């Protein structure tokens, strides 16, 4: 069942590395996902680009981290179980800024940015990441 856009109750958060302040953006429609992702990806520091936490009112979150070419997703369901994306090729680690901390993930945990954005939209609309990306317990 699709949640109506008016019923969305999602907040996107990331840390702006220039100000070291958390930016919060309410997600009023699935189209807001791309806007927030574009704004965060435009920011770069020595820690990489900021990860974005998309949190629903039920407590579930989908974290998006990207270097612009590939993305990592970490989904935590409303009960607190955590899962990370899988499917990327072997290679260098994905480096990103998780709320002021230099972080990294193995390349094997990355997916295409297009698939990751689709998952974010599904999370916003339906409360889960959908079936477009494989996840394993983290």
RANORUR-V318692 format. One line per field, one symbol per residue. ss: DSSP state (@ for helix, = for strand, . for the rest). psi: psi as a letter, one per 20 degrees, with the letter a starting at -180 (. if undefined). burial: # if it has 16 or more other C-alpha atoms within 10 Angstrom, else .. Layout:
ss = ???
psi = ???
burial = ???
This chain:
ss = ....@@@..=======....=======...@@@@@@@@@@@...=..===.=====....======...=======.....=====.......=====..=====.@@@===@@@@@@@@@@@@@@.......====.
psi = pppqhhipmpppprpoihikqpppoqoiqhhhghgggggghippaijaqpqpooprijiqqopppqjhhrqppoppriijpqqqqqirqqaqqppronlippqqqqhijrrqhghggggggggghijrjajiqqqqp.
burial = .......##########.......######.##..##..##..#..##########...########..#########...#####.#.....#######..###########..##############...#.#...
